[in-house]
Amino acid sequence: MTRRISKGRQRVDMVKIKNARNLGVTFSKRRAGLFKKACELCTLCGAEIAIVIFSPNGKVFSFGHPSVDTLVERFLGRNLPPPNNDVHNQQIVALREDGIRELNTKLMNLEGVLQIEKNRGESLREIRKRADGVWWESPTEELNLFELQHWKKALEILKQEVEKEAQMVNNNAFPFQTLGSAWTPPNCAS
């Protein structure tokens, strides 16, 4: 088996790319790499960075930590105080707490739904126990609203199945084509 020899990583000449497709791909990849490096610099060193990029197509891309607007305002000397890291950290903590509260609310709602479904399951088991497998013979006066709704739905499904079976039986009752009545003599026109 022969090994395929790759060209490996090659040096790219720093000249403008003329092919539009290659230009777009290179722009996209390099932009993502630049934003990634800027994010790493912010995380590792606590630097405040604002990057604004205009693509060859005229689209604007930006990256900023804590935000592009505040850093541009500060750069232009609009007398904004430097950001307080304690305030920034308090905002992060507040956002986390909001997220936790939201997740707890969703969890409580799901637990409520789970309890309702458990109660429905118990109710269905109770219906089956009382009816001993013949649920349509159970007395309707003893059923609660949910049990009656379930019973109604089961009857509707059963009715649809019976109608479907009856339709199939009617369509296939006599698969042979008849040309006349068996009682009429063959010479008579019907």
C-alpha positions as CSV (number, residue, x, y, z in Angstrom):
1,M,0.0,0.0,0.0
2,T,1.5,3.3,-1.0
3,R,1.4,6.3,1.3
4,R,0.0,9.4,0.0
5,I,2.4,12.3,0.3
6,S,0.8,15.6,1.3
7,K,2.2,19.0,0.7
8,G,1.8,19.8,4.4
9,R,1.5,23.3,5.7
10,Q,2.7,25.8,3.1
11,R,3.7,29.4,3.3
12,V,1.2,31.8,1.8
13,D,2.5,34.7,-0.1
14,M,1.2,38.0,1.3
15,V,-0.4,39.3,-1.9
16,K,-4.0,40.1,-2.6
17,I,-6.0,37.1,-3.6
18,K,-7.7,37.5,-6.9
19,N,-10.0,34.6,-7.0
20,A,-13.3,35.8,-5.3
21,R,-14.2,32.4,-3.9
22,N,-10.7,31.9,-2.3
23,L,-10.8,35.5,-1.0
24,G,-14.1,34.9,0.8
25,V,-13.0,31.6,2.3
26,T,-9.7,33.2,3.5
27,F,-11.4,36.2,4.9
28,S,-13.9,34.1,6.8
29,K,-11.2,31.8,8.3
30,R,-8.8,34.6,9.2
31,R,-11.5,36.7,10.7
32,A,-12.6,33.8,13.0
33,G,-8.9,33.3,14.0
34,L,-8.5,37.0,14.7
35,F,-11.6,37.1,16.9
36,K,-10.5,33.9,18.7
37,K,-7.1,35.3,19.5
38,A,-8.7,38.6,20.7
39,C,-11.0,36.6,23.0
40,E,-8.1,34.6,24.4
41,L,-6.2,37.9,25.0
42,C,-9.2,39.3,26.9
43,T,-9.6,36.2,29.0
44,L,-5.9,35.7,29.8
45,C,-4.8,39.3,30.4
46,G,-8.1,41.1,31.2
47,A,-7.4,43.4,28.2
48,E,-10.2,45.5,26.7
49,I,-10.3,45.0,23.0
50,A,-12.5,46.4,20.1
51,I,-12.1,45.2,16.6
52,V,-14.1,46.4,13.6
53,I,-13.7,44.7,10.2
54,F,-15.2,45.6,6.9
55,S,-15.3,42.7,4.5
56,P,-14.5,43.0,0.8
57,N,-18.3,42.8,0.2
58,G,-18.9,45.7,2.6
59,K,-20.3,43.8,5.6
60,V,-19.2,44.9,9.0
61,F,-18.0,42.5,11.7
62,S,-17.0,43.5,15.2
63,F,-15.7,42.1,18.4
64,G,-15.4,43.9,21.7
65,H,-14.9,43.2,25.3
66,P,-16.7,44.5,27.4
67,S,-18.4,46.1,24.3
68,V,-17.3,47.8,21.1
69,D,-19.4,50.9,21.9
70,T,-18.0,51.7,25.3
71,L,-14.4,51.2,24.1
72,V,-14.9,53.4,21.1
73,E,-16.5,56.1,23.3
74,R,-13.5,55.8,25.6
75,F,-11.0,56.0,22.7
76,L,-12.7,59.1,21.4
77,G,-12.3,60.7,24.8
78,R,-15.9,61.2,25.7
79,N,-14.9,61.2,29.4
80,L,-16.3,57.8,30.2
81,P,-14.8,56.4,33.4
82,P,-12.8,53.2,32.9
83,P,-14.9,50.1,33.6
84,N,-15.0,48.9,37.1
85,N,-14.1,45.2,37.1
86,D,-16.3,44.7,40.3
87,V,-19.3,46.1,38.4
88,H,-18.5,43.8,35.4
89,N,-18.2,40.8,37.7
90,Q,-21.5,41.8,39.5
91,Q,-23.2,41.9,36.1
92,I,-21.9,38.4,35.3
93,V,-23.1,37.1,38.7
94,A,-26.5,38.7,38.2
95,L,-26.8,37.1,34.7
96,R,-25.9,33.7,36.1
97,E,-28.4,34.1,38.9
98,D,-31.1,35.0,36.4
99,G,-30.2,32.0,34.4
100,I,-30.4,29.8,37.5
101,R,-33.7,31.2,38.5
102,E,-35.1,30.6,35.0
103,L,-33.9,27.0,35.0
104,N,-35.4,26.4,38.5
105,T,-38.7,27.8,37.2
106,K,-38.6,25.4,34.2
107,L,-37.7,22.5,36.5
108,M,-40.6,23.2,38.8
109,N,-43.0,23.4,35.8
110,L,-41.6,20.1,34.5
111,E,-42.0,18.5,37.9
112,G,-45.6,19.6,38.0
113,V,-46.3,18.2,34.6
114,L,-44.6,14.9,35.6
115,Q,-46.8,14.7,38.7
116,I,-49.9,15.3,36.6
117,E,-48.8,12.5,34.2
118,K,-48.1,10.2,37.1
119,N,-51.7,10.9,38.4
120,R,-53.1,10.1,35.0
121,G,-51.2,6.9,34.8
122,E,-52.5,5.9,38.3
123,S,-56.0,6.8,37.1
124,L,-55.7,4.6,34.0
125,R,-54.4,1.7,36.1
126,E,-57.4,2.1,38.4
127,I,-59.8,2.0,35.4
128,R,-58.2,-1.2,34.2
129,K,-58.4,-2.8,37.6
130,R,-62.0,-2.0,38.0
131,A,-62.9,-3.2,34.6
132,D,-60.8,-6.4,34.7
133,G,-59.7,-5.9,31.1
134,V,-63.2,-5.1,29.8
135,W,-63.0,-1.3,30.3
136,W,-66.2,-0.6,28.3
137,E,-68.3,-2.5,30.8
138,S,-67.2,-0.4,33.8
139,P,-69.9,1.8,35.4
140,T,-69.5,5.4,34.0
141,E,-71.0,7.0,37.2
142,E,-67.8,6.1,39.1
143,L,-65.4,7.7,36.6
144,N,-63.9,11.2,37.1
145,L,-63.6,13.8,34.3
146,F,-60.1,12.6,33.1
147,E,-61.3,9.0,33.0
148,L,-64.4,10.0,31.1
149,Q,-62.3,12.0,28.6
150,H,-59.9,9.0,28.2
151,W,-62.9,6.7,27.7
152,K,-64.4,9.0,25.1
153,K,-61.1,9.1,23.2
154,A,-60.7,5.3,23.3
155,L,-64.3,4.9,22.0
156,E,-63.6,7.3,19.1
157,I,-60.5,5.4,18.1
158,L,-62.4,2.1,18.4
159,K,-65.2,3.6,16.2
160,Q,-62.7,4.7,13.5
161,E,-61.1,1.3,13.5
162,V,-64.5,-0.5,13.2
163,E,-65.5,1.9,10.3
164,K,-62.2,1.2,8.6
165,E,-62.7,-2.6,8.9
166,A,-66.3,-2.3,7.7
167,Q,-65.1,-0.3,4.7
168,M,-62.5,-3.0,3.8
169,V,-65.1,-5.8,4.2
170,N,-67.6,-3.9,2.0
171,N,-64.9,-3.3,-0.7
172,N,-63.8,-6.9,-0.7
173,A,-67.1,-8.7,0.0
174,F,-67.4,-10.2,-3.4
175,P,-64.2,-9.8,-5.4
176,F,-65.7,-11.2,-8.6
177,Q,-67.4,-9.0,-11.2
178,T,-70.9,-10.0,-12.0
179,L,-72.5,-9.5,-15.4
180,G,-76.1,-10.0,-14.5
181,S,-78.3,-11.8,-12.1
182,A,-77.9,-15.5,-11.6
183,W,-81.7,-15.8,-11.8
184,T,-82.2,-14.3,-15.2
185,P,-82.0,-16.6,-18.2
186,P,-78.8,-16.0,-20.3
187,N,-80.8,-15.0,-23.4
188,C,-82.7,-12.2,-21.7
189,A,-81.3,-8.7,-21.7
190,S,-81.4,-7.0,-18.3
